[in-house]
């Protein structure tokens, strides 16, 4: 066999279909679950789609990605939405990002936030700190740090935020005192627009329908209910938990590296590095009530609430009702028991720990030299959305062709 692909999420499905469309048929996809889609899978709950992985949608910013995906699910089967997002903070309900929408707060809160931004370290020319918590104070000021960024990130990623690096925060916009003041005076947002301002969502299905169709196009080249337990780099062979062995000229792994219980032919130092990779687990839970909001996303930094985010289904899925919450596994005990549908995503978010870039650089370089390629959110241990993952898969396919 020429190509073996581990995992049938967006990354694995994209590479497999690119191979098939190019005329290559010497490949196989192995998937642990009984259906494809990974974190982007959907199921039916209360008569409408429920996306088990949370807020996964198709962004509009990568036309080549969308053109490819529309080949499996045509554009006329999708609705296009302007993203509407709100944040609940200190009794204020405002838009995102917080720094561009302080003007929507109570007047006395606007004053306190402006005072805090004025003396933020980045605005005073102070040197940039290295630790995560210090960096947040430096970048955003005390009020945004303590009212939103720090409590929200603790809810999403865990209590020890200084395990995280700051290298992944480059997308955070600069908080300009002048722009924030003008925003409050003129009562409109200033600064750079956030990403994901528009998105596609299927008219009749959940997001998982797209990936299901991509899997169906592969026919018998995809094998379900096959979990991988070990990998041998010397022979490029993986072994399933049932003892079946698969060998290929090239292996593309989109599954978490931590899923390999046994790794042969890899230096001990790299094996130890893999064990240092961290992730968070997120539970999604359905609630049948409709909410009085036009937003699709609602963020809650309040530590008294177990969940950190809500996806309002009836605002993006026609004919549906209700919403679902996203809650870090560490906080599940704080949730009262009920009969609501719930799904635990063990591998939800790769954590951007301080040493992760060095670990992944060493790991991916070493493995690719042996024709084993890590790809996607888990193969690269990067917080990629599905559209970025597809684009990354394009790049790997082209480099292998």
Buried (B, 14 or more C-beta within 10 A) or exposed (E): EEBBBBBBBBBBBBBBBBBBEEEBEEBBBBBBBEBBBBBBBBBEBBEBBBBBBBBBBBBBEBEEBBEBBBEBBEEEBBEEBEBBBBBBBBEBEBBBBBBBBBBBBEEEBBEBBBEBBBEBBBBEEEEEBEBBBBBBBBBBBBBBBBBBBBBBBBBBBBEEBEBBBBEBBEEBBEBBBEBBBBBBEEEEBBBEEBEBBEBBBBEEBBBBBBBBBBBEBBEEBBBBEBBBBBBBBEEBBBBBEEEEEBEBEBBBBBBBBBBBEEBBEBEEEBBEBBEEBBBBBBBBBBBEEBBEBEBBBBBBBBBEBBBBBBBBBBBBBEEBBBBBBBBBBBBBEEBEEEEBBBBBBEBBBBBBBBEBBEBBEBBBEBBEEBBBBBBBBBBBBBEBBBBBBBBBBBEBBEEBE
